Amino acid sequence: MKLPTTLRRDMGTGPDVDRKKRKRTVPHDDSLQRLWRKVVLAEWGGRCALSDPLMLVCEGIVECHHIKPRRIPHLRHCPSNGVVLCQYHHGLAKYRIWRTDIERKIGAEKMEWLDAQEQMLFPAFLTKHTQTREEYLRSQFAYLRELVKIHARGEA
């Protein structure tokens, strides 16, 4: 049911409400994704994780790759779930061809942690951490922003 325009305007959602006046209470996914990319690039030194000095097959620009699928909300912006790959390796990683190589690079312990997190449903994750979705997104934003600052200072 659509509310009349005057009622929507009174509620702050009508067409006459200036969108810039509304304050966003939860960080947008694009903002979180940009910060996640900056952190992952900094942690991997901006180089393809699968590059080998003896094997010159890295081609194209480097891209950030989610080790576990991006659709898992609590792993989407987790720096541990990211790796930097060149376009060549990224194209193959989508088909899980390089899983064992990525696992070797990040370590079996981190891969086991990611596997366990992948099995957990998002509501159970939020309950475990006693957070709402909004609180979780705000904390992720603050955490990623702090990691970007640390990498910019060269402390990591």
C-alpha atoms as one frame of an Amber mdcrd trajectory, in Angstrom:
protein
   0.000   0.000   0.000   1.431   3.336  -1.039   1.058   6.203   1.427  -0.202
   9.606   0.249   2.542  12.076  -0.698   1.733  14.479   2.146   1.996  11.713
   4.724   5.258  10.468   3.213   6.634  14.015   3.267   5.662  14.342   6.947
   7.413  11.043   7.670  10.541  12.272   5.886  10.291   9.895   2.939   8.214
  11.897   0.445   9.376  13.442  -2.838   9.925  16.905  -1.298  12.479  15.670
   1.231  16.045  16.658   0.330  17.986  13.387   0.165  21.187  15.105   1.306
  19.531  16.017   4.603  18.932  12.378   5.445  21.819  10.957   7.372  22.960
   7.485   6.450  23.132   5.400   9.592  24.686   2.321   8.006  27.754   2.405
   5.706  26.938   1.606   2.092  28.307  -1.618   0.611  30.309   0.348  -1.977
  32.155   2.237   0.770  32.943  -0.960   2.632  34.068  -2.673  -0.571  36.430
   0.206  -1.458  38.013   0.073   2.005  38.249  -3.739   1.819  40.104  -3.479
  -1.517  42.558  -0.919  -0.121  43.322  -3.130   2.885  43.712  -6.320   0.821
  45.981  -4.580  -1.709  48.125  -3.182   1.108  48.368  -6.520   2.933  49.496
  -8.339  -0.214  51.826  -5.567  -1.317  49.812  -4.899  -4.468  51.232  -8.007
  -6.175  49.570 -11.155  -7.422  49.619 -13.761  -4.655  50.248 -16.517  -7.192
  53.133 -14.818  -8.966  56.273 -16.865  -9.156  59.623 -15.312 -10.097  60.452
 -18.347 -12.240  57.057 -18.501 -13.934  56.185 -15.303 -15.794  52.473 -15.919
 -16.420  50.991 -12.998 -14.476  49.120 -10.776 -16.899  46.979  -7.683 -16.572
  46.203  -5.442 -13.646  45.876  -6.815 -10.128  42.419  -7.354  -8.676  41.141
  -8.303  -5.236  39.561 -11.744  -5.053  37.230 -13.081  -2.357  38.520 -16.492
  -1.298  35.085 -17.475  -0.014  32.067 -16.236  -1.978  31.202 -12.572  -1.622
  27.559 -13.443  -0.972  28.440 -14.505   2.606  27.675 -11.272   4.503  30.110
 -11.711   7.386  33.012 -12.572   5.062  32.272 -10.002   2.335  34.397  -7.256
   3.932  36.739  -9.434   5.989  40.370  -8.760   4.944  41.271 -12.381   5.742
  38.904 -13.409   2.967  40.814 -11.460   0.342  43.766 -12.117  -1.884  45.302
 -10.088  -4.718  45.481 -11.781  -8.113  46.409 -10.619 -11.594  43.672 -10.790
 -14.218  45.053 -14.076 -15.555  44.982 -15.869 -12.180  41.725 -14.174 -11.137
  39.986 -15.618 -14.175  41.124 -19.094 -13.187  40.410 -18.620  -9.454  36.727
 -18.146 -10.199  36.686 -21.775 -11.276  38.483 -22.892  -8.072  41.504 -24.058
 -10.096  43.944 -22.264  -7.781  42.313 -23.180  -4.441  45.221 -25.325  -3.266
  47.750 -22.657  -4.290  45.770 -19.943  -2.495  45.460 -22.204   0.546  49.232
 -22.725   0.521  49.790 -18.941   0.341  47.406 -18.003   3.170  48.042 -21.066
   5.322  45.921 -24.057   6.278  44.879 -22.515   9.603  43.398 -19.411   7.966
  41.679 -21.545   5.322  40.123 -23.744   8.035  38.893 -20.594   9.807  37.353
 -19.324   6.558  35.719 -22.734   5.963  34.172 -22.631   9.460  32.943 -19.069
   8.948  31.441 -20.033   5.598  29.302 -22.684   7.297  27.907 -20.227   9.851
  24.679 -18.469   8.929  24.673 -14.686   9.245  21.973 -14.525  11.962  23.963
 -17.025  14.048  27.109 -14.937  13.479  25.315 -11.789  14.689  23.943 -13.609
  17.731  27.384 -14.969  18.583  28.825 -11.450  18.424  25.742  -9.867  20.060
  25.344  -7.332  17.272  22.609  -6.163  14.978  23.289  -6.011  11.235  23.662
  -2.218  11.454  26.095  -2.432  14.379  28.119  -5.041  12.521  28.359  -2.908
   9.365  29.367   0.179  11.361  32.035  -1.800  13.241  33.377  -3.258   9.962
  33.567   0.232   8.478  35.503   1.555  11.494  37.794  -1.502  11.510  38.600
  -1.242   7.793  39.130   2.512   8.011  41.590   1.974  10.875  43.461  -0.705
   8.888  43.756   1.677   5.912  45.278   4.302   8.238  47.722   1.768   9.702
  48.854   0.653   6.235  49.173   4.275   5.108  51.534   4.935   8.032  53.490
   1.809   7.127  52.984   0.145  10.513  51.564  -3.123   9.253
